[in-house]
Amino acid sequence: MKVSNNKDPAELAGAHRTKKGDKAAAARGSQVDTGSPAAASGATTEPANVSISSEAKAMSAANQVAKSDDVDEAKIARVKAMINGGTYKPDMGKVADKVVTEHLLQDLS
């Protein structure tokens, strides 16, 4: 996840203190303190721009698939039995082809 905010940390800390002061002043019914560094510089409190990377989106999609109820429990049991019995022999050529294909498709998107 990438967060871009063009304010330096000191300015953000001042803005945070100003927000706390604003809430306290509102509760007291008095004026807002304009002597803070953020208020003195004319800085406004704007929401930060957030963008989600393609990797994070892919991870979210994978998590949703993993949590879905569309799991073939019978197939999982068969594969586990084959692995435990030593009879599971995957076609490594097909596995390698799939890995390369997925990698190339990821590069294209």
Contacts in CASP RR format, 6 or more apart in sequence:
PFRMAT RR
TARGET T0000
AUTHOR 0000-0000-0000
METHOD contacts of the structure
MODEL  1
MKVSNNKDPAELAGAHRTKKGDKAAAARGSQVDTGSPAAASGATTEPANV
SISSEAKAMSAANQVAKSDDVDEAKIARVKAMINGGTYKPDMGKVADKVV
TEHLLQDLS
1 50 0 8 1.000
1 51 0 8 1.000
1 52 0 8 1.000
1 53 0 8 1.000
1 56 0 8 1.000
2 50 0 8 1.000
2 51 0 8 1.000
2 52 0 8 1.000
2 53 0 8 1.000
3 48 0 8 1.000
3 49 0 8 1.000
3 50 0 8 1.000
4 48 0 8 1.000
4 49 0 8 1.000
4 51 0 8 1.000
5 12 0 8 1.000
5 48 0 8 1.000
5 49 0 8 1.000
7 15 0 8 1.000
7 43 0 8 1.000
10 37 0 8 1.000
11 37 0 8 1.000
11 38 0 8 1.000
11 41 0 8 1.000
11 43 0 8 1.000
14 36 0 8 1.000
14 37 0 8 1.000
14 38 0 8 1.000
15 38 0 8 1.000
15 43 0 8 1.000
15 45 0 8 1.000
17 36 0 8 1.000
17 38 0 8 1.000
18 32 0 8 1.000
18 33 0 8 1.000
18 36 0 8 1.000
18 38 0 8 1.000
18 39 0 8 1.000
18 45 0 8 1.000
19 45 0 8 1.000
21 32 0 8 1.000
21 33 0 8 1.000
22 32 0 8 1.000
25 31 0 8 1.000
25 32 0 8 1.000
25 33 0 8 1.000
26 32 0 8 1.000
32 39 0 8 1.000
33 39 0 8 1.000
34 40 0 8 1.000
38 45 0 8 1.000
54 109 0 8 1.000
79 88 0 8 1.000
82 88 0 8 1.000
END
